[in-house]
Amino acid sequence: MRVTEPGLNRDGRSLLYRAAQFFARHGRAYPLALDSDRRGAEVAVAGGYVRRLSGDRHFVTVTEKGRGYLDALMRAE
């Protein structure tokens, strides 16, 4: 039996995409504003796809693992 990485639910994938787009446009961490952002953040942080900022836990940044996941998702791999 093989252990796999924790998956992302719809809220987690949406948050990951919005956070990456926000960083590309503005060059800073994504602010968690919506309830769906908070639900998605729990799953995405647990999976290591995003991380919360230590100074303010209402902001998240995309990790290398998250960027790799988005890249594979956009390439439909």
PyRosetta script that sets phi, psi and omega in degrees:
from pyrosetta import init, pose_from_sequence

init()
pose = pose_from_sequence("MRVTEPGLNRDGRSLLYRAAQFFARHGRAYPLALDSDRRGAEVAVAGGYVRRLSGDRHFVTVTEKGRGYLDALMRAE")
pose.set_psi(1, 140.0)
pose.set_omega(1, -175.8)
pose.set_phi(2, -110.8)
pose.set_psi(2, 138.1)
pose.set_omega(2, 176.8)
pose.set_phi(3, -90.1)
pose.set_psi(3, 130.7)
pose.set_omega(3, -179.8)
pose.set_phi(4, -110.9)
pose.set_psi(4, 165.7)
pose.set_omega(4, 178.0)
pose.set_phi(5, -66.9)
pose.set_psi(5, 150.8)
pose.set_omega(5, 175.0)
pose.set_phi(6, -62.1)
pose.set_psi(6, 136.6)
pose.set_omega(6, -179.8)
pose.set_phi(7, -82.6)
pose.set_psi(7, 169.2)
pose.set_omega(7, 176.6)
pose.set_phi(8, -109.1)
pose.set_psi(8, 137.4)
pose.set_omega(8, 173.2)
pose.set_phi(9, -84.3)
pose.set_psi(9, -178.1)
pose.set_omega(9, -177.3)
pose.set_phi(10, -59.7)
pose.set_psi(10, -43.3)
pose.set_omega(10, 179.0)
pose.set_phi(11, -62.7)
pose.set_psi(11, -39.6)
pose.set_omega(11, 179.1)
pose.set_phi(12, -65.3)
pose.set_psi(12, -43.2)
pose.set_omega(12, 178.0)
pose.set_phi(13, -65.0)
pose.set_psi(13, -41.4)
pose.set_omega(13, 179.1)
pose.set_phi(14, -63.1)
pose.set_psi(14, -44.3)
pose.set_omega(14, 178.6)
pose.set_phi(15, -61.9)
pose.set_psi(15, -45.2)
pose.set_omega(15, -179.7)
pose.set_phi(16, -58.6)
pose.set_psi(16, -45.4)
pose.set_omega(16, 179.5)
pose.set_phi(17, -64.7)
pose.set_psi(17, -46.5)
pose.set_omega(17, -179.8)
pose.set_phi(18, -63.7)
pose.set_psi(18, -40.9)
pose.set_omega(18, -179.8)
pose.set_phi(19, -64.5)
pose.set_psi(19, -40.8)
pose.set_omega(19, 178.9)
pose.set_phi(20, -66.8)
pose.set_psi(20, -42.5)
pose.set_omega(20, 178.5)
pose.set_phi(21, -65.2)
pose.set_psi(21, -41.1)
pose.set_omega(21, 179.6)
pose.set_phi(22, -61.8)
pose.set_psi(22, -44.4)
pose.set_omega(22, 179.7)
pose.set_phi(23, -65.1)
pose.set_psi(23, -40.0)
pose.set_omega(23, 179.6)
pose.set_phi(24, -63.0)
pose.set_psi(24, -36.8)
pose.set_omega(24, -178.4)
pose.set_phi(25, -82.5)
pose.set_psi(25, -41.2)
pose.set_omega(25, -170.3)
pose.set_phi(26, -111.3)
pose.set_psi(26, -15.7)
pose.set_omega(26, 178.0)
pose.set_phi(27, 71.2)
pose.set_psi(27, 25.5)
pose.set_omega(27, 178.9)
pose.set_phi(28, -145.4)
pose.set_psi(28, 174.1)
pose.set_omega(28, -176.9)
pose.set_phi(29, -66.0)
pose.set_psi(29, 152.7)
pose.set_omega(29, -178.3)
pose.set_phi(30, -85.6)
pose.set_psi(30, 128.0)
pose.set_omega(30, 178.1)
pose.set_phi(31, -82.6)
pose.set_psi(31, 131.1)
pose.set_omega(31, 177.3)
pose.set_phi(32, -79.1)
pose.set_psi(32, 108.2)
pose.set_omega(32, -175.5)
pose.set_phi(33, -112.6)
pose.set_psi(33, -34.1)
pose.set_omega(33, -174.6)
pose.set_phi(34, -97.9)
pose.set_psi(34, 157.4)
pose.set_omega(34, 176.0)
pose.set_phi(35, -61.7)
pose.set_psi(35, -37.5)
pose.set_omega(35, 178.7)
pose.set_phi(36, -65.6)
pose.set_psi(36, -31.3)
pose.set_omega(36, 175.4)
pose.set_phi(37, -62.0)
pose.set_psi(37, -44.0)
pose.set_omega(37, -178.2)
pose.set_phi(38, -66.5)
pose.set_psi(38, -40.9)
pose.set_omega(38, 177.8)
pose.set_phi(39, -65.4)
pose.set_psi(39, -42.7)
pose.set_omega(39, 179.0)
pose.set_phi(40, -66.6)
pose.set_psi(40, -34.4)
pose.set_omega(40, -179.0)
pose.set_phi(41, -64.1)
pose.set_psi(41, -38.5)
pose.set_omega(41, 179.8)
pose.set_phi(42, -58.5)
pose.set_psi(42, -46.2)
pose.set_omega(42, -178.3)
pose.set_phi(43, -71.4)
pose.set_psi(43, -44.3)
pose.set_omega(43, -176.7)
pose.set_phi(44, -67.9)
pose.set_psi(44, -38.4)
pose.set_omega(44, 177.9)
pose.set_phi(45, -67.6)
pose.set_psi(45, -43.6)
pose.set_omega(45, 179.6)
pose.set_phi(46, -60.8)
pose.set_psi(46, -35.1)
pose.set_omega(46, 179.2)
pose.set_phi(47, -83.3)
pose.set_psi(47, -10.0)
pose.set_omega(47, 179.8)
pose.set_phi(48, 84.1)
pose.set_psi(48, 15.5)
pose.set_omega(48, -179.2)
pose.set_phi(49, -83.0)
pose.set_psi(49, -30.4)
pose.set_omega(49, 174.0)
pose.set_phi(50, -134.9)
pose.set_psi(50, 163.7)
pose.set_omega(50, 174.1)
pose.set_phi(51, -134.9)
pose.set_psi(51, 148.2)
pose.set_omega(51, 177.4)
pose.set_phi(52, -82.0)
pose.set_psi(52, 149.1)
pose.set_omega(52, 175.5)
pose.set_phi(53, -75.4)
pose.set_psi(53, 140.4)
pose.set_omega(53, -177.2)
pose.set_phi(54, -70.4)
pose.set_psi(54, -31.0)
pose.set_omega(54, -179.3)
pose.set_phi(55, -75.3)
pose.set_psi(55, -34.2)
pose.set_omega(55, -179.8)
pose.set_phi(56, -144.8)
pose.set_psi(56, 110.4)
pose.set_omega(56, -174.2)
pose.set_phi(57, -74.6)
pose.set_psi(57, 0.5)
pose.set_omega(57, 176.7)
pose.set_phi(58, -90.8)
pose.set_psi(58, 7.7)
pose.set_omega(58, 177.9)
pose.set_phi(59, -123.8)
pose.set_psi(59, 141.8)
pose.set_omega(59, 177.5)
pose.set_phi(60, -129.2)
pose.set_psi(60, 152.2)
pose.set_omega(60, 173.3)
pose.set_phi(61, -125.5)
pose.set_psi(61, 152.6)
pose.set_omega(61, -179.1)
pose.set_phi(62, -83.3)
pose.set_psi(62, 134.6)
pose.set_omega(62, 178.4)
pose.set_phi(63, -88.3)
pose.set_psi(63, 174.2)
pose.set_omega(63, 175.9)
pose.set_phi(64, -60.0)
pose.set_psi(64, -39.8)
pose.set_omega(64, 178.4)
pose.set_phi(65, -61.6)
pose.set_psi(65, -40.9)
pose.set_omega(65, 178.2)
pose.set_phi(66, -65.2)
pose.set_psi(66, -41.5)
pose.set_omega(66, 177.6)
pose.set_phi(67, -64.1)
pose.set_psi(67, -40.1)
pose.set_omega(67, 177.5)
pose.set_phi(68, -64.3)
pose.set_psi(68, -39.6)
pose.set_omega(68, 178.3)
pose.set_phi(69, -63.8)
pose.set_psi(69, -45.7)
pose.set_omega(69, 178.5)
pose.set_phi(70, -62.9)
pose.set_psi(70, -41.2)
pose.set_omega(70, 179.1)
pose.set_phi(71, -60.9)
pose.set_psi(71, -46.3)
pose.set_omega(71, 178.9)
pose.set_phi(72, -65.3)
pose.set_psi(72, -37.4)
pose.set_omega(72, 179.7)
pose.set_phi(73, -66.0)
pose.set_psi(73, -42.8)
pose.set_omega(73, -179.9)
pose.set_phi(74, -69.7)
pose.set_psi(74, -27.4)
pose.set_omega(74, 177.1)
pose.set_phi(75, -87.2)
pose.set_psi(75, -4.3)
pose.set_omega(75, -179.1)
pose.set_phi(76, 58.2)
pose.set_psi(76, 46.5)
pose.set_omega(76, 178.6)
pose.set_phi(77, -92.0)
pose.dump_pdb("model.pdb")
